[in-house]
Amino acid sequence: MTTRRELLAFAATSLAAPAFAASPLPLTSAFPQKRAVLRLRSTPPLLETPFEAFSEGVFTPNDRFFVRWHYPFPTDVDPRAHRLRITGAVQKPLSLSLADLARLPRVQIAAVNQCAGNGRALFAPRVPGAQWGNGAMGNALWEGVRLRDVLDLAGVTGKAVAVRASGLDQPATDAPDFAKSLGIDHARDGEVMLAWAMNGAPLPLLNGFPLRLVVPGWYSTYWVKMLDHLEVLDRPDDGYWMAKAYLGPVGDAADVPPGTSDFAKAPVGPMRPRAFITSVAVGARLPARPLLPLSGIAMGGDTGLRGVELSGDGGASWQPAQLGPDMGRHGFRRWQGAVPVRPGATNLMARATNANGLTQPLRQNWNPSGYTRWGVEPVPVEII
């Protein structure tokens, strides 16, 4: 079993950072505990990880980790006074301090946190919403306690159907409080956890200090930040953020014909496999050679990563890549390989297949909300 020391040591290793094409978004270091991130919005903040940061190591640095808030949140949280309330279909309602939680068995898990709208700016035709590039994601080693163990303290009753989580962020108007739910079996699967640390340090304020929900393999809409309330429900959650928001097409493809608005919908949930080339910039002019070396990152989505394939001719042929160390089935894995190329313009590609046999499609999916983009991301270059 890989130790925490080994995990963090691997996080410190890096590949040579490429010179990526400039983003239209401004870089900023004006936010607390953040450096050189891309600003989509200041209040409440939307901050994107610059793509070159994914070459700094398999774990995304905390100070470059993306940020997504729906509502304003307090900036002066006192961890000593913070309490997590557990109410609803439980035998004993509780109010737990961080010290109370720390008495439970501690766990760690490597997991990718990815916004359901990651890559929305790349949808064609364009769709409304936060115009993320592919940097609304990050991988961290999360530390805390299992949600299952916390629920056991309160004694979940036989009527329990779901667990609804909410935090300290509050709408400035009469909009519904942000709250997300997991089915009771999912909530108690032993992987879902309450984290107070990431990558060996306390959670940054903008990433949910002092406590957040971590839902490995699922999109970050469920990863409630500044967590202060767990309500065990005896009925399915029909609240706004489950019944009306973050809905995408039913099925693995998450795809409908452009312009379609009437289709079967379901809450976004499990992530899908994705692979990214991080060693070559979009639009690069590269010297001709028999084999072009490539490297990058990949994830399996809601399960482990089976493999990554590479193409130097726009998908006409594929070569297997070599996978780096496995830090956990829900985290990024490094990969490296080489592809034959010919002089002229071409698209470099990397595609991932997860442990369930699901492979990234060559054609990008589309839906009107810009959710769950997961097709192969071509990198156009010129071989000279």
VOGU-3710 file (C-alpha; in Angstrom, 3 decimals, decimal comma):
1> mttrrellaf> 0,000/0,000/0,000  1,323/3,446/-0,932  2,112/5,555/2,135  1,234/9,216/2,648  4,937/10,091/2,531  5,267/8,378/-0,858  2,148/10,100/-2,161  3,339/13,568/-1,205  6,853/12,838/-2,461  5,414/11,913/-5,855
11> aatslaapaf> 3,322/15,072/-5,786  6,531/17,097/-5,647  7,920/15,560/-8,835  7,258/17,465/-12,024  7,533/17,332/-15,771  8,950/20,175/-17,825  6,207/22,787/-18,070  5,294/23,645/-21,664  4,619/27,146/-22,951  0,857/26,981/-23,400
21> aasplpltsa> -1,153/29,299/-25,583  -2,220/32,380/-23,655  -5,655/32,236/-22,046  -8,009/35,167/-22,662  -8,626/35,233/-18,898  -6,470/37,448/-16,646  -3,989/35,858/-14,250  -4,302/37,014/-10,658  -2,614/36,467/-7,311  -4,973/38,843/-5,484
31> fpqkravlrl> -6,988/36,149/-3,704  -5,940/34,727/-0,318  -3,738/31,621/-0,498  -3,767/31,685/-4,318  -1,073/32,510/-6,860  -1,260/32,944/-10,619  -4,769/31,615/-11,211  -7,178/32,623/-13,973  -10,038/34,880/-12,885  -13,479/34,345/-14,387
41> rstpplletp> -15,292/36,279/-11,654  -14,317/37,975/-8,401  -17,519/37,881/-6,320  -18,273/35,154/-5,473  -14,996/33,914/-6,920  -14,567/31,690/-9,951  -10,857/30,918/-10,389  -9,402/28,484/-12,894  -6,180/26,491/-12,699  -3,805/27,483/-15,538
51> feafsegvft> -3,169/24,391/-17,586  0,590/24,479/-17,117  0,032/23,814/-13,405  -0,907/20,243/-14,260  2,742/19,656/-15,133  3,855/20,583/-11,588  3,025/17,122/-10,230  0,291/14,524/-10,080  -1,345/16,533/-7,278  -2,511/20,052/-8,136
61> pndrffvrwh> -0,885/22,683/-5,890  -3,294/24,108/-3,324  -2,443/27,678/-4,280  -3,359/27,013/-7,920  -6,392/24,784/-7,280  -9,548/25,995/-9,016  -12,325/27,741/-7,065  -16,069/27,717/-7,667  -18,648/29,380/-5,393  -22,323/30,006/-6,136
71> ypfptdvdpr> -23,016/32,383/-3,237  -21,095/34,721/-0,907  -19,386/33,030/2,042  -17,794/34,174/5,324  -14,103/35,022/5,262  -13,542/34,917/9,036  -14,482/31,336/9,935  -13,252/30,333/13,412  -12,399/26,616/13,272  -12,664/26,342/17,065
81> ahrlritgav> -16,252/27,557/16,981  -17,296/25,727/13,852  -19,929/23,033/14,307  -21,336/20,333/12,059  -25,017/19,689/12,758  -26,521/16,302/11,964  -30,316/16,258/11,902  -33,248/14,465/10,298  -33,812/10,717/10,263  -31,295/9,945/12,989
91> qkplslslad> -31,615/8,507/16,476  -29,554/11,265/18,077  -29,189/14,728/16,483  -25,657/16,014/16,989  -23,549/19,154/16,856  -19,908/18,166/16,373  -16,784/20,277/16,638  -13,726/19,672/14,508  -12,103/18,217/17,613  -15,000/15,752/17,911
101> larlprvqia> -14,534/14,703/14,306  -10,790/14,277/14,796  -11,456/11,520/17,341  -12,845/9,310/14,572  -10,539/7,118/12,444  -8,670/9,304/9,967  -8,554/8,455/6,279  -6,878/9,792/3,143  -7,869/9,485/-0,470  -6,455/10,829/-3,731
111> avnqcagngr> -9,322/12,167/-5,812  -9,994/14,557/-8,678  -12,347/17,441/-7,954  -13,840/18,557/-11,297  -16,571/21,081/-11,992  -19,423/19,686/-14,079  -18,909/22,706/-16,365  -15,205/22,078/-16,939  -14,463/22,880/-20,587  -17,734/24,771/-21,162
121> alfaprvpga> -15,955/27,563/-23,054  -14,929/24,964/-25,661  -18,469/23,810/-26,495  -19,545/24,357/-30,094  -22,088/25,808/-30,528  -21,360/27,988/-27,485  -23,562/27,692/-24,405  -24,209/30,129/-21,533  -22,690/29,774/-18,074  -19,237/30,151/-16,545
131> qwgngamgna> -16,823/29,944/-19,484  -14,314/27,513/-18,028  -11,418/26,191/-20,051  -10,193/22,749/-19,026  -8,721/24,038/-15,749  -11,840/23,712/-13,580  -10,391/20,566/-12,058  -7,657/19,471/-9,692  -6,318/16,412/-7,950  -5,511/16,359/-4,243
141> lwegvrlrdv> -4,718/14,007/-1,395  -7,674/14,655/0,917  -7,526/13,932/4,644  -10,372/13,665/7,122  -12,954/11,137/8,289  -15,469/8,874/6,576  -18,993/10,228/6,255  -20,177/6,748/7,242  -18,437/6,996/10,612  -19,938/10,428/11,256
151> ldlagvtgka> -23,439/9,196/10,424  -22,956/6,211/12,724  -22,435/8,606/15,640  -25,941/9,948/15,070  -27,506/6,562/14,356  -29,196/6,624/10,949  -32,723/5,221/11,123  -34,225/2,631/8,789  -36,247/5,377/7,098  -33,140/7,112/5,726
161> vavrasgldq> -33,113/7,589/1,944  -30,546/10,324/1,338  -28,105/12,695/3,053  -28,357/16,390/2,181  -25,282/18,566/2,764  -25,091/22,353/3,017  -22,497/24,912/4,063  -21,929/28,445/5,290  -22,377/30,143/1,913  -25,627/32,088/1,730
171> patdapdfak> -27,532/33,696/-1,165  -27,779/37,479/-1,057  -31,398/37,270/-2,270  -34,294/34,871/-1,698  -32,624/32,237/-3,887  -32,588/28,687/-2,472  -29,711/27,717/-0,193  -27,084/25,606/-1,929  -27,581/21,995/-0,820  -26,770/18,681/-2,502
181> slgidhardg> -27,767/15,121/-1,664  -26,331/11,640/-1,964  -28,313/8,423/-1,733  -27,883/6,800/1,660  -25,930/3,830/0,306  -23,562/6,130/-1,581  -23,108/8,330/1,471  -22,143/5,270/3,507  -19,863/3,610/0,936  -16,688/4,287/2,958
191> evmlawamng> -15,097/6,547/0,320  -17,233/9,660/0,751  -15,532/11,702/3,450  -15,391/14,971/5,329  -12,011/16,584/4,701  -10,185/19,247/6,646  -6,885/18,976/4,757  -5,632/18,643/1,187  -2,112/17,829/0,044  -0,825/17,792/3,610
201> aplpllngfp> -2,110/21,264/4,561  -5,367/22,693/5,949  -8,026/23,429/3,339  -7,542/26,907/1,845  -10,366/29,276/2,676  -11,491/29,411/-0,954  -11,545/25,603/-1,202  -13,898/25,093/1,713  -12,083/25,727/5,013  -12,579/24,403/7,615
211> lrlvvpgwys> -14,485/21,321/6,364  -15,801/20,055/3,057  -17,496/17,018/1,637  -15,344/14,892/-0,689  -17,233/12,631/-3,099  -14,608/10,638/-5,049  -15,503/9,972/-8,662  -18,385/12,477/-8,749  -18,495/16,034/-10,049  -17,671/18,796/-7,601
221> tywvkmldhl> -21,235/20,111/-7,321  -21,587/17,467/-4,553  -18,372/18,484/-2,780  -20,059/20,983/-0,453  -17,629/23,536/1,003  -17,595/25,087/4,497  -19,817/22,165/5,476  -21,949/22,841/8,558  -25,111/20,730/8,149  -25,953/17,150/7,245
231> evldrpddgy> -29,658/16,350/7,063  -30,625/12,691/6,771  -33,764/12,582/4,631  -36,553/10,015/4,722  -37,570/10,932/1,142  -35,791/11,797/-2,107  -34,448/15,347/-2,186  -36,770/17,544/-4,250  -34,889/20,776/-3,532  -33,862/23,175/-6,288
241> wmakaylgpv> -30,212/22,096/-6,508  -31,173/18,454/-7,027  -34,468/18,688/-8,931  -33,846/21,677/-11,220  -30,141/22,581/-11,282  -27,160/20,593/-12,551  -29,280/18,377/-14,784  -27,748/16,766/-17,864  -28,757/14,232/-20,504  -29,405/10,700/-19,269
251> gdaadvppgt> -26,751/8,150/-20,240  -22,988/7,825/-20,453  -22,664/10,051/-23,511  -24,256/13,156/-21,883  -24,925/14,207/-25,476  -27,850/15,649/-27,435  -27,928/17,286/-30,888  -26,942/20,980/-30,716  -29,965/23,177/-30,140  -31,975/20,443/-28,414
261> sdfakapvgp> -33,784/21,495/-25,242  -36,374/18,739/-24,749  -34,637/15,546/-23,602  -34,559/13,162/-20,655  -32,593/14,713/-17,796  -31,000/13,507/-14,573  -28,696/15,102/-11,984  -25,064/15,028/-13,067  -23,210/12,498/-10,965  -20,329/10,146/-11,799
271> mrprafitsv> -17,427/11,512/-13,829  -16,163/9,988/-17,068  -12,627/9,120/-18,226  -10,474/11,935/-19,610  -6,869/12,264/-20,805  -4,913/15,459/-21,481  -1,629/16,186/-23,209  0,379/18,572/-20,997  3,786/18,509/-22,722  2,864/20,239/-25,989
281> avgarlparp> 1,176/23,599/-26,467  -1,781/24,157/-28,743  -0,471/25,543/-32,020  3,149/24,521/-31,386  5,595/24,177/-34,297  7,643/21,048/-33,617  10,745/19,694/-35,361  10,268/16,577/-37,443  11,467/13,322/-35,908  10,539/9,645/-36,266
291> llplsgiamg> 8,786/9,585/-32,888  7,365/12,557/-30,989  7,463/12,120/-27,183  4,281/13,091/-25,324  3,234/13,164/-21,688  0,214/14,195/-19,677  -2,420/13,274/-17,120  -5,519/11,087/-17,200  -8,313/9,901/-14,943  -10,825/7,089/-15,021
301> gdtglrgvel> -13,771/9,147/-13,775  -15,776/7,178/-11,224  -13,425/4,200/-11,352  -9,804/3,369/-12,041  -7,901/4,080/-15,230  -7,276/1,062/-17,482  -5,098/2,734/-20,099  -4,243/5,706/-22,317  -3,730/5,635/-26,093  -1,961/8,258/-28,193
311> sgdggaswqp> -2,315/9,403/-31,777  -0,077/11,624/-33,896  -2,271/11,568/-36,996  -5,625/12,876/-35,815  -6,967/9,530/-34,638  -6,141/7,392/-37,683  -3,795/5,209/-35,609  -3,167/4,747/-31,909  -0,205/3,790/-29,708  -0,380/2,684/-26,056
321> aqlgpdmgrh> 1,057/5,028/-23,429  2,916/3,977/-20,304  1,066/4,809/-17,096  2,820/6,301/-14,082  2,297/5,220/-10,450  -1,279/4,592/-9,316  -2,018/6,930/-6,408  -5,605/5,744/-6,091  -8,363/4,922/-8,533  -10,023/8,336/-8,236
331> gfrrwqgavp> -6,928/10,473/-8,829  -4,900/11,605/-11,810  -2,263/9,306/-13,258  0,732/10,455/-15,232  1,360/8,894/-18,601  4,087/9,107/-21,229  4,655/7,721/-24,691  5,624/8,563/-28,262  3,837/8,721/-31,606  5,044/8,680/-35,205
341> vrpgatnlma> 4,459/11,998/-36,989  4,928/13,381/-40,501  5,703/16,938/-41,611  2,667/19,168/-41,856  -0,337/20,077/-39,745  -1,797/17,386/-37,512  -3,822/16,848/-34,357  -2,141/15,128/-31,428  -4,576/13,136/-29,288  -4,742/11,191/-26,045
351> ratnangltq> -7,729/9,090/-25,028  -8,440/7,299/-21,771  -10,258/4,066/-21,049  -11,428/3,343/-17,528  -11,632/0,079/-15,604  -15,253/-0,384/-16,707  -14,232/-0,276/-20,380  -15,608/3,209/-21,091  -13,420/5,034/-23,649  -13,414/8,710/-24,529
361> plrqnwnpsg> -15,191/9,397/-27,831  -13,395/11,232/-30,643  -16,414/13,507/-31,096  -17,185/15,946/-28,300  -20,535/15,712/-26,567  -22,910/18,686/-26,461  -25,753/19,744/-24,181  -27,329/23,167/-23,537  -25,898/23,483/-20,021  -22,322/22,747/-21,058
371> ytrwgvepvp> -21,949/19,911/-18,574  -19,704/16,851/-18,445  -17,483/17,481/-21,473  -15,398/14,353/-21,899  -14,471/13,771/-25,532  -10,877/13,604/-26,754  -9,190/17,032/-26,695  -7,120/17,399/-29,901  -3,924/19,465/-29,761  -3,332/20,998/-33,222
381> veii> 0,368/21,380/-34,064  2,620/21,744/-37,109  5,523/19,362/-37,703  8,305/21,211/-39,566
//
